[in-house]
């Protein structure tokens, strides 16, 4: 089976109702699941000297918005691969990217499939 990206455009007077019923709108169950599961799955990869970086995602993120955020003070930590992190190499820079590459992307896709198929 061929794999690749695809785009669907839903138009018409009932398009928003269709999208809403699937839970795909911002703030809907699918987006809320994705946001909260990204925060959960990435936790083992986030540097945790004091724990503040790990906790900041839950203090700052508006789950369901489509944007998982950490404190602005952690940007340098996120991109600085030269830093030595406690519990490295699992915890360290580019934690979201590394989580996705370690099977996180597939876990998120499976969770979305479960929601769309009627189970949460």
PyMOL commands that set and color helices and strands:
alter all, ss='L'
color gray80, all
select helices_A, chain A and resi 15-22+29-45+52-60+72-79+95-116
alter helices_A, ss='H'
color red, helices_A
deselect
rebuild
show_as cartoon
